[in-house]
């Protein structure tokens, strides 16, 4: 591992630290590496990872923990110590791990999978190494981190059995298998992502639940939607939105990264039109075009994307149907 590369380190944390340290949070934050490693398995693995080189200001640490008073106090100690050594730290509690409520657990796991899909994917795009450190925390929290590692991490780090060495396991960064379910229910996934009801009568319980997506459904969607949106111009997810032939021809010529933004914006537009404006997105900016600036039949427009200029999607109403007609 090249220690100079910017890193996003996700560490599972727990209350083990409280069992061996009698120091206050402020006292622990300024202790030396030897004391920190002796008290905290989480920091023991990080001390061995960094080998005394804590100068990389670009690194970011995310501390993952069960949202209980003891675990939160332990995390505050670990956070204070890392900040003392100049590291940027974010705390990320996962709810539902200890209360025995399967619905609360599923909700907490979905939120964490959603965070991974958005935050970690963006860091990988910006060439960060994503390192999972399942050194502390409960067995369940460790299991969650190890389950998600093949999808999001570039490496996982583990203390050796004697606790005195560190092993780094490189991960291939495999993608979740799309399989028949994602393709078959792609419209349902897209509608759920913008807040529209899923209109299919029979949806697999492994992917969908009464309030949206399950943990696995969230993981499958977050890990695949960007690539699928960039493959081709997608049909609208609402029967109240139609793409004209003129618009479709323009869309087919757009580069892949802009095509993903275009498809995302069209889904938001579908939600806005179908809900009669109750589902509003700040980035959409749907508005009536001043008469002196109208071209062809287009009377309304919304934001598309920005590169060398602000591109907008323009169209017009035909009864209750909105026809997207031009990229202007």
C-alpha positions in Angstrom: 0.0 0.0 0.0 1.3 3.5 -0.9 0.8 5.4 2.3 1.1 8.7 0.4 -2.2 8.1 -1.5 -5.2 9.9 -0.2 -7.4 7.5 1.9 -10.9 7.2 3.1 -10.7 4.8 6.1 -14.0 3.4 7.4 -13.5 1.9 10.9 -15.9 -0.2 12.9 -15.8 1.0 16.5 -17.1 -0.2 19.8 -16.9 -0.1 23.6 -13.8 -2.3 24.0 -11.8 0.9 24.7 -13.8 1.6 27.8 -12.9 -1.7 29.3 -9.2 -1.0 29.4 -8.8 2.8 29.6 -9.5 4.8 32.7 -8.7 8.1 30.9 -11.2 10.8 30.2 -11.9 11.8 26.6 -9.6 14.8 26.8 -6.8 12.8 28.4 -7.1 10.0 25.9 -7.0 12.4 22.9 -3.4 13.4 23.8 -1.9 10.0 24.8 0.9 8.5 22.7 0.6 5.9 20.0 1.6 3.0 22.4 -1.1 3.9 24.9 -3.7 4.3 22.1 -2.8 1.0 20.5 -2.9 -0.8 23.9 -6.4 0.6 24.7 -8.1 0.5 21.3 -8.0 -2.3 18.7 -9.4 0.3 16.2 -6.4 2.6 16.8 -3.9 -0.3 17.0 -4.6 -1.2 13.4 -4.5 2.4 12.3 -1.2 3.0 14.2 0.3 0.1 12.3 -1.2 1.3 9.0 0.2 4.8 9.3 3.6 3.8 10.9 3.9 7.2 12.5 3.2 9.2 9.3 0.1 11.2 10.2 0.9 14.2 7.9 -1.5 13.4 5.0 -4.1 16.1 5.4 -6.2 14.7 2.5 -7.1 11.6 4.4 -10.6 11.2 5.9 -11.7 8.8 8.7 -15.3 7.6 9.1 -16.0 6.0 12.5 -18.9 3.6 12.2 -20.6 2.6 15.5 -23.8 1.4 17.1 -25.7 4.4 18.4 -25.5 3.5 22.2 -24.2 5.7 25.0 -21.1 3.5 25.6 -20.2 3.1 22.0 -20.6 6.9 21.4 -18.3 7.7 24.3 -15.7 5.2 22.9 -16.0 6.8 19.5 -15.5 10.3 20.9 -12.2 9.1 22.5 -11.1 7.6 19.1 -12.2 10.7 17.2 -10.4 13.0 19.7 -7.2 11.1 19.3 -7.3 11.1 15.5 -8.1 14.8 15.4 -5.1 15.5 17.8 -3.0 13.8 15.1 -4.3 16.1 12.4 -6.9 13.7 10.8 -10.3 14.7 9.5 -13.0 12.6 11.2 -16.7 12.0 10.6 -19.0 10.0 13.0 -21.5 7.7 11.4 -23.9 5.9 13.8 -25.8 2.9 12.5 -29.2 2.5 14.3 -31.1 -0.6 15.1 -28.1 -2.9 15.9 -28.9 -3.5 19.5 -32.7 -3.2 20.1 -33.8 -6.4 18.5 -36.2 -4.7 16.1 -35.7 -6.1 12.6 -37.5 -3.1 10.9 -35.2 -0.6 12.7 -32.1 -2.8 11.8 -33.2 -2.9 8.1 -33.7 0.8 8.1 -30.3 1.5 9.6 -28.6 -0.9 7.1 -30.4 0.8 4.2 -29.2 4.2 5.3 -25.6 2.9 5.6 -25.8 1.2 2.1 -27.1 4.4 0.7 -24.3 6.4 2.3 -21.8 3.9 0.8 -23.3 4.2 -2.7 -23.1 8.0 -2.7 -20.1 9.0 -0.6 -17.7 6.1 -1.2 -18.4 6.0 -4.9 -17.5 9.7 -5.2 -14.3 9.3 -3.2 -13.3 6.4 -5.5 -14.0 8.6 -8.6 -11.6 11.1 -7.0 -8.9 8.3 -6.7 -9.1 7.8 -3.0 -8.1 4.4 -1.6 -11.2 3.1 0.3 -9.9 1.1 3.3 -12.3 -0.8 5.6 -11.0 -1.4 9.1 -13.3 -3.9 10.9 -11.2 -3.9 14.1 -13.8 -3.0 16.7 -17.5 -2.8 17.2 -20.0 -5.7 17.5 -19.9 -8.9 15.5 -22.9 -7.6 13.5 -21.2 -4.3 12.7 -18.1 -6.2 11.6 -20.2 -8.5 9.5 -21.9 -5.5 7.7 -18.5 -4.0 6.9 -17.1 -7.2 5.6 -20.3 -7.8 3.5 -20.0 -4.4 1.8 -16.2 -4.5 1.4 -16.2 -6.3 -2.0 -18.5 -3.7 -3.4 -16.9 -0.5 -2.2 -13.4 -1.0 -0.6 -10.1 -1.2 -2.3 -8.5 -2.9 0.7 -9.5 -4.3 4.1 -7.1 -4.3 7.0 -6.9 -6.9 9.8 -4.7 -7.4 12.9 -2.9 -10.7 12.9 -4.0 -13.4 15.4 -1.3 -12.3 17.9 -2.4 -8.7 17.5 1.1 -7.5 16.6 1.0 -7.4 12.9 -1.3 -6.0 10.2 -2.6 -7.7 7.1 -3.9 -5.8 4.1 -6.3 -7.7 1.8 -6.7 -6.1 -1.6 -10.2 -6.4 -3.0 -11.1 -6.5 -6.7 -13.8 -3.9 -6.4 -16.3 -6.3 -7.8 -19.7 -4.9 -8.9 -23.0 -6.2 -7.6 -24.5 -8.5 -10.1 -27.4 -6.8 -11.8 -29.1 -10.1 -12.6 -32.6 -10.5 -13.8 -34.2 -8.7 -10.9 -32.6 -5.3 -11.5 -33.4 -5.4 -15.2 -36.9 -6.7 -14.8 -37.9 -4.2 -12.2 -35.7 -1.3 -13.4 -38.7 1.1 -13.7 -39.8 0.3 -10.1 -36.3 1.1 -8.9 -36.3 4.4 -10.8 -39.7 5.4 -9.6 -38.8 4.7 -6.0 -35.6 6.7 -6.3 -37.6 9.9 -7.0 -40.4 9.3 -4.6 -43.1 8.0 -7.0 -45.2 4.9 -6.0 -44.1 1.6 -7.5 -47.0 0.6 -9.7 -45.9 -3.0 -10.3 -48.2 -5.5 -8.5 -45.6 -8.2 -7.7 -42.2 -7.1 -6.6 -39.6 -9.4 -5.0 -39.6 -9.1 -1.2 -35.8 -9.4 -1.2 -35.6 -6.0 -3.0 -38.7 -4.1 -2.1 -40.7 -3.5 1.1 -43.7 -1.4 2.1 -41.6 1.8 2.5 -39.3 1.4 -0.5 -36.2 -0.7 -0.9 -34.7 -3.3 1.4 -31.1 -3.3 2.5 -30.2 -5.5 -0.5 -32.3 -3.5 -2.8 -30.7 -0.3 -1.7 -27.2 -1.9 -2.2 -28.1 -3.2 -5.6 -29.5 0.1 -6.8 -26.8 2.4 -5.4 -24.1 0.3 -6.9 -25.5 0.0 -10.4 -27.7 3.0 -11.3 -24.9 5.3 -12.5 -23.7 2.9 -15.1 -27.2 2.0 -16.3 -28.1 5.7 -16.6 -25.0 6.3 -18.7 -25.7 3.5 -21.2 -28.5 5.0 -23.3 -31.4 7.5 -23.2 -34.1 5.9 -21.0 -37.8 6.0 -21.6 -39.7 8.2 -19.1 -40.9 6.5 -15.9 -44.3 8.3 -16.1 -47.1 8.0 -18.7 -47.5 11.8 -18.4 -44.1 12.5 -19.9 -43.2 11.8 -23.6 -39.9 12.4 -25.4 -40.3 13.8 -28.9 -38.3 12.3 -31.8 -36.3 15.6 -32.0 -35.3 15.3 -28.3 -34.5 11.6 -28.7 -32.1 12.3 -31.6 -30.4 15.0 -29.6 -30.1 12.7 -26.5 -28.5 9.9 -28.5 -25.6 12.2 -29.4 -24.7 13.1 -25.8 -21.5 11.8 -24.2 -21.9 9.1 -21.5 -21.3 11.2 -18.4 -23.8 13.9 -19.5 -26.2 11.2 -20.5 -26.3 9.9 -16.9 -27.2 13.4 -15.8 -29.8 13.8 -18.5 -31.6 10.5 -17.5 -31.5 11.5 -13.8 -33.0 14.9 -14.6 -35.8 13.2 -16.8 -36.7 11.0 -13.9 -37.0 14.1 -11.6 -39.1 15.8 -14.3 -41.4 12.7 -14.5 -41.9 12.8 -10.7 -42.6 16.6 -10.8 -45.2 16.2 -13.6 -46.9 13.1 -12.3 -47.2 14.5 -8.8 -48.5 17.9 -10.1 -45.6 19.6 -8.6 -45.8 18.1 -5.1 -42.5 16.2 -5.7 -40.2 19.1 -6.3 -36.4 19.0 -6.8 -34.3 22.1 -6.2 -32.0 21.1 -9.1 -34.9 20.8 -11.5 -35.9 24.5 -11.7 -39.0 23.9 -13.8 -40.4 27.2 -15.1 -42.5 28.8 -17.8 -40.4 30.3 -20.6 -41.0 34.0 -21.2 -43.0 34.4 -24.5 -40.2 36.4 -26.1 -37.7 33.5 -25.6 -40.0 30.6 -26.6 -38.8 28.6 -29.6 -41.1 26.3 -31.6 -43.8 24.8 -29.4 -41.8 24.9 -26.2 -43.4 26.8 -23.4 -41.7 25.4 -20.3 -38.2 24.2 -19.4 -36.1 22.8 -16.6 -32.3 22.5 -15.8 -30.3 19.8 -17.6 -26.6 20.1 -16.7 -23.7 22.6 -16.9 -20.5 22.3 -18.8 -19.5 25.2 -21.0 -23.0 26.5 -20.7 -26.3 25.9 -18.8 -28.2 23.3 -20.8 -32.0 23.2 -20.3 -34.7 20.7 -21.3 -37.6 22.4 -23.1 -41.1 21.2 -23.9 -44.8 21.8 -23.9 -48.0 20.5 -22.5 -50.6 18.6 -24.5 -53.5 18.2 -22.2 -52.0 16.6 -19.0 -49.0 15.2 -21.0 -45.7 17.0 -21.0 -43.7 16.5 -24.2 -40.0 17.0 -23.8 -39.0 18.5 -27.2 -35.5 20.1 -27.2 -32.2 20.5 -25.4 -31.5 24.2 -25.5 
